[in-house]
Amino acid sequence: MSQAQDANSGATFSVKIGINPISWSNDDLPSLGGETPLEVALTEGKAIGYQGFELGNKFPRQSAALRARRRRKFVRSERTWSYLPTTAPK
């Protein structure tokens, strides 16, 4: 968990940061990283500090299988993206 600070109020809050598996394999062009197993992405992502992964084409689509995979690797399924402004609006 990372700490962030609101630019306007100065308040701090906790942020969990996830990643898209495209860093390891590409959903649109499966030949890019196609040989990289999902376990490699999950293990490496966890090791460098990510708390979650967006679902990619290598994740199981059955909810029981997905829950089991998440429990085994302690990762969360994250939404596609969230906009977080880095500066206050002018």
C-alpha positions in Angstrom: 0.0 0.0 0.0 1.3 3.4 -0.9 0.5 6.8 0.6 -0.6 9.7 -1.5 -1.4 13.3 -0.6 -4.2 15.4 -1.9 -2.8 18.5 -3.6 -5.6 20.8 -2.4 -6.2 19.7 1.2 -2.9 18.1 2.0 -4.7 15.1 3.4 -3.0 11.8 3.0 -4.7 8.6 1.9 -3.8 5.0 1.1 -3.6 3.8 -2.5 -3.3 0.2 -3.8 -1.6 0.1 -7.1 -2.3 -2.5 -9.7 -0.9 -3.2 -13.2 -2.1 -4.4 -16.5 -0.5 -7.8 -17.6 0.5 -6.2 -20.9 3.9 -5.6 -19.3 4.3 -9.4 -19.6 2.1 -10.4 -22.5 -0.1 -8.6 -25.0 -3.8 -9.4 -25.4 -4.1 -7.8 -28.8 -1.0 -9.4 -30.3 -0.6 -12.7 -28.4 2.7 -13.4 -30.1 4.2 -10.6 -28.0 4.9 -12.4 -24.6 2.8 -15.3 -25.6 5.3 -17.7 -24.1 5.3 -16.0 -20.7 3.2 -17.9 -18.3 0.7 -16.1 -16.1 2.5 -17.4 -13.0 5.6 -15.4 -14.1 3.6 -12.2 -14.4 1.9 -12.7 -11.0 5.1 -13.6 -9.2 7.2 -10.7 -10.7 4.3 -8.2 -10.2 4.0 -9.1 -6.6 7.8 -9.0 -6.1 8.0 -5.4 -7.4 5.1 -4.2 -5.2 1.9 -4.3 -7.2 -1.2 -5.3 -5.2 -3.4 -6.2 -8.1 -3.7 -7.1 -11.8 -6.2 -6.2 -14.4 -7.6 -9.3 -16.0 -5.8 -10.4 -19.2 -6.3 -13.2 -21.6 -4.3 -15.6 -19.6 -6.5 -15.4 -16.5 -9.1 -18.1 -16.0 -12.7 -16.9 -16.8 -14.4 -19.2 -14.4 -15.0 -17.4 -11.1 -14.0 -20.4 -8.9 -10.7 -20.9 -10.8 -10.0 -17.1 -10.7 -10.6 -17.0 -6.9 -8.3 -19.9 -6.4 -5.5 -18.3 -8.4 -5.9 -15.0 -6.6 -5.8 -16.7 -3.2 -2.6 -18.6 -4.2 -0.8 -15.5 -5.3 -2.4 -12.9 -3.0 -3.4 -10.6 -5.8 -6.5 -8.6 -6.4 -8.4 -8.2 -9.7 -8.4 -4.5 -10.5 -10.5 -2.3 -12.8 -9.1 -1.2 -16.1 -7.8 2.2 -14.9 -8.6 5.2 -12.7 -7.8 8.8 -13.4 -5.8 10.4 -10.6 -4.8 14.0 -11.3 -1.3 14.8 -10.3 -1.8 18.6 -10.1 -4.7 20.8 -8.9 -6.9 22.2 -11.6 -6.2 25.8 -12.6 
